[in-house]
Amino acid sequence: MTVSDATTELMLFPLANVVLFPATTVPLNIFEPRYRQLTSHALAGARTIGMIAVRPEHLAEMSGDPPLFTVGCAGTIEECETLPDGRFQFVLDNARRFRVRHEIPRDESRLYRVAQVEWLDDPFPASDVAAVTALRREVIAQFRELLRRARRERSEDVSESLLAGIGDVRFVNSLCQLLDLPTLEKQGLLEANGVRERVEQLSSLLAFRLAEPSWSADDADARRH
């Protein structure tokens, strides 16, 4: 990973089963008091929130401060709506990877977690473009086959829509975010050193799914959120 020199304090939003990827967006509905406070403070400042996954073995501790992975993705609050009951609904956009250096102890007035983080680049040099374009076609074919085996209708249309009007970076990261993979696998994709390594790992994961002798439509439905 390429690390920038810049570090900053970042508000953290730990999640159980969502991994945000660079250059993607995610809609959020904020209802817990600690995250309402976080959102209010973010809106009054830089409007930036760091999404980061909780380690799966500590999901039972979500009401407290469970251990987190060290790499997450921060985004900027867009299109925020404050609801009459105090909830917030907004879209988090312009996501960028970060790595936690250390958490900052909180006083009694702050309900949410904050960390000192360093920003991580997500390299995609010109020398990787041809390889990523080829891998993109391979991933499309794998995804189409998974849909076919799951007996999903319009798999051809879905696959073709992924080809049109979207650049390689957004394609790779959006598909990583869209697919219902275990948190550990998604975290591995997030921590990949750049777009080429990420799409290589994604293709390997999809190939593994296709090779599973027990894979069926029922399995696919069971893994859906």
C-alpha positions as CSV (number, residue, x, y, z in Angstrom):
1,M,0.0,0.0,0.0
2,T,1.2,3.5,-0.8
3,V,0.8,5.8,2.2
4,S,0.4,9.5,1.9
5,D,2.2,11.8,4.3
6,A,-1.0,13.3,5.5
7,T,-2.7,12.1,8.7
8,T,-5.9,13.2,10.3
9,E,-8.4,12.6,13.0
10,L,-11.3,10.7,11.6
11,M,-14.7,9.8,13.1
12,L,-15.3,6.0,12.9
13,F,-18.5,4.2,12.0
14,P,-17.9,0.5,12.7
15,L,-20.2,-1.9,10.8
16,A,-20.8,-5.6,11.1
17,N,-21.3,-6.6,7.4
18,V,-20.6,-3.6,5.1
19,V,-17.2,-2.9,3.6
20,L,-17.0,0.4,1.6
21,F,-14.7,0.6,-1.4
22,P,-12.9,3.5,-3.0
23,A,-14.8,5.6,-5.5
24,T,-18.1,4.1,-4.5
25,T,-21.2,5.3,-2.7
26,V,-23.4,3.9,0.0
27,P,-26.8,5.0,1.4
28,L,-27.1,5.1,5.2
29,N,-29.9,5.3,7.7
30,I,-28.6,6.6,11.1
31,F,-30.7,5.9,14.2
32,E,-28.4,5.0,17.1
33,P,-27.7,7.9,19.5
34,R,-23.9,7.7,19.2
35,Y,-24.1,7.8,15.4
36,R,-26.6,10.6,15.4
37,Q,-24.1,12.6,17.4
38,L,-21.3,11.5,15.0
39,T,-23.4,12.7,12.0
40,S,-24.3,16.0,13.6
41,H,-20.6,16.6,14.3
42,A,-19.6,15.6,10.8
43,L,-22.1,17.9,9.2
44,A,-20.8,20.7,11.3
45,G,-17.2,20.0,10.1
46,A,-15.6,18.3,7.1
47,R,-18.6,16.0,6.5
48,T,-16.3,13.0,6.5
49,I,-17.0,9.6,8.1
50,G,-14.7,6.6,8.2
51,M,-16.5,3.3,7.6
52,I,-14.7,0.3,9.0
53,A,-15.6,-3.3,9.6
54,V,-15.7,-5.1,12.9
55,R,-13.8,-8.3,13.1
56,P,-16.3,-11.1,12.6
57,E,-15.3,-12.9,15.8
58,H,-16.4,-9.9,17.8
59,L,-19.8,-9.2,16.3
60,A,-21.5,-10.0,19.6
61,E,-19.8,-6.9,21.0
62,M,-21.3,-4.4,18.6
63,S,-23.0,-2.5,21.4
64,G,-19.6,-1.6,22.8
65,D,-16.3,-0.9,21.2
66,P,-15.4,-4.2,19.4
67,P,-12.0,-4.7,17.8
68,L,-11.8,-3.3,14.2
69,F,-9.8,-4.1,11.1
70,T,-7.1,-1.5,10.6
71,V,-8.1,-0.5,7.0
72,G,-11.3,1.2,6.2
73,C,-12.8,3.6,3.7
74,A,-13.9,7.2,4.4
75,G,-16.5,9.1,2.5
76,T,-18.2,12.5,2.4
77,I,-21.8,13.0,3.4
78,E,-24.0,14.0,0.5
79,E,-27.7,14.5,0.1
80,C,-28.4,14.4,3.9
81,E,-31.9,14.5,5.2
82,T,-32.8,15.0,8.9
83,L,-36.0,13.2,9.8
84,P,-38.5,14.5,12.4
85,D,-37.6,11.7,14.8
86,G,-33.9,12.7,14.8
87,R,-32.7,10.0,12.3
88,F,-30.4,10.9,9.4
89,Q,-30.5,9.6,5.9
90,F,-27.7,10.4,3.6
91,V,-25.4,9.1,0.9
92,L,-21.7,8.6,1.6
93,D,-19.6,9.4,-1.5
94,N,-16.1,10.0,-2.8
95,A,-14.7,7.1,-0.7
96,R,-11.0,6.9,0.1
97,R,-9.0,4.3,1.9
98,F,-7.4,4.9,5.3
99,R,-5.4,2.9,7.9
100,V,-5.9,3.4,11.6
101,R,-2.7,4.4,13.4
102,H,-4.3,4.6,16.8
103,E,-7.6,5.3,18.4
104,I,-8.1,8.5,20.4
105,P,-9.5,8.0,23.9
106,R,-12.9,9.8,24.3
107,D,-14.2,11.9,27.1
108,E,-17.7,11.5,28.6
109,S,-19.3,13.9,26.0
110,R,-18.3,11.9,22.9
111,L,-20.3,8.8,22.2
112,Y,-18.5,7.6,19.1
113,R,-15.0,6.5,18.2
114,V,-12.3,8.6,16.6
115,A,-8.9,7.5,15.3
116,Q,-5.7,9.1,14.0
117,V,-5.5,7.7,10.4
118,E,-3.2,7.8,7.5
119,W,-4.5,8.0,3.9
120,L,-3.8,5.1,1.5
121,D,-3.5,5.5,-2.2
122,D,-5.3,3.0,-4.5
123,P,-2.9,2.8,-7.4
124,F,-4.0,2.1,-11.0
125,P,-1.0,3.0,-13.2
126,A,-1.3,3.1,-17.0
127,S,0.8,-0.1,-17.2
128,D,-2.1,-2.0,-15.5
129,V,-4.9,-0.8,-17.8
130,A,-4.7,-3.6,-20.4
131,A,-4.5,-6.4,-17.7
132,V,-7.5,-4.9,-15.8
133,T,-9.6,-4.6,-18.9
134,A,-9.0,-8.3,-19.7
135,L,-9.7,-9.3,-16.1
136,R,-12.9,-7.2,-16.2
137,R,-14.2,-9.3,-19.1
138,E,-13.3,-12.5,-17.2
139,V,-15.1,-11.3,-14.1
140,I,-18.2,-10.4,-16.1
141,A,-18.3,-13.9,-17.5
142,Q,-17.9,-15.4,-14.0
143,F,-20.6,-13.2,-12.6
144,R,-22.9,-14.1,-15.5
145,E,-22.3,-17.8,-14.8
146,L,-23.0,-17.4,-11.1
147,L,-26.3,-15.7,-12.0
148,R,-27.2,-18.4,-14.5
149,R,-26.6,-21.1,-11.9
150,A,-28.7,-19.3,-9.4
151,R,-31.5,-19.2,-12.0
152,R,-31.6,-15.4,-11.8
153,E,-33.6,-13.9,-14.6
154,R,-32.1,-11.3,-17.0
155,S,-28.5,-12.3,-16.1
156,E,-27.4,-11.3,-19.6
157,D,-28.9,-7.8,-19.2
158,V,-27.3,-7.4,-15.7
159,S,-23.9,-8.5,-17.0
160,E,-24.0,-6.2,-20.0
161,S,-25.1,-3.3,-18.0
162,L,-21.9,-3.6,-16.0
163,L,-19.9,-3.1,-19.2
164,A,-21.5,0.1,-20.3
165,G,-20.7,3.6,-19.2
166,I,-18.5,2.8,-16.2
167,G,-14.7,3.1,-15.9
168,D,-12.5,0.2,-14.7
169,V,-11.9,1.6,-11.3
170,R,-15.5,2.2,-10.4
171,F,-16.5,-1.2,-12.0
172,V,-14.0,-3.2,-9.9
173,N,-14.8,-1.4,-6.7
174,S,-18.6,-1.3,-7.2
175,L,-18.7,-5.1,-7.9
176,C,-16.6,-5.8,-4.9
177,Q,-19.0,-3.8,-2.8
178,L,-22.1,-5.3,-4.5
179,L,-21.3,-9.0,-4.2
180,D,-22.4,-10.8,-1.1
181,L,-19.1,-12.1,0.1
182,P,-18.0,-12.9,3.7
183,T,-16.6,-9.9,5.5
184,L,-13.1,-11.4,5.6
185,E,-13.0,-11.8,1.9
186,K,-14.3,-8.3,1.3
187,Q,-11.8,-6.9,3.7
188,G,-9.0,-8.7,1.8
189,L,-10.3,-7.1,-1.4
190,L,-10.3,-3.7,0.2
191,E,-6.7,-4.1,1.5
192,A,-5.4,-5.2,-2.0
193,N,-2.6,-2.9,-3.2
194,G,-4.4,-1.2,-6.1
195,V,-7.1,-1.9,-8.7
196,R,-5.2,-4.7,-10.6
197,E,-4.5,-6.7,-7.5
198,R,-8.1,-6.2,-6.3
199,V,-9.6,-7.5,-9.5
200,E,-7.2,-10.4,-9.6
201,Q,-8.3,-11.4,-6.1
202,L,-12.0,-10.9,-7.1
203,S,-11.6,-13.2,-10.1
204,S,-10.0,-15.8,-7.9
205,L,-12.8,-15.6,-5.4
206,L,-15.5,-16.0,-8.1
207,A,-13.6,-18.9,-9.7
208,F,-13.6,-20.6,-6.3
209,R,-17.3,-20.1,-6.0
210,L,-17.8,-21.6,-9.4
211,A,-15.7,-24.6,-8.5
212,E,-17.6,-25.4,-5.3
213,P,-19.4,-28.8,-6.0
214,S,-22.1,-27.9,-3.5
215,W,-22.8,-24.5,-4.9
216,S,-26.5,-24.1,-5.8
217,A,-29.2,-21.5,-6.2
218,D,-30.3,-22.2,-2.6
219,D,-26.8,-21.5,-1.4
220,A,-26.8,-18.2,-3.3
221,D,-30.1,-17.2,-1.8
222,A,-28.8,-18.0,1.7
223,R,-25.8,-15.8,1.3
224,R,-27.9,-12.8,0.2
225,H,-28.3,-9.9,2.7
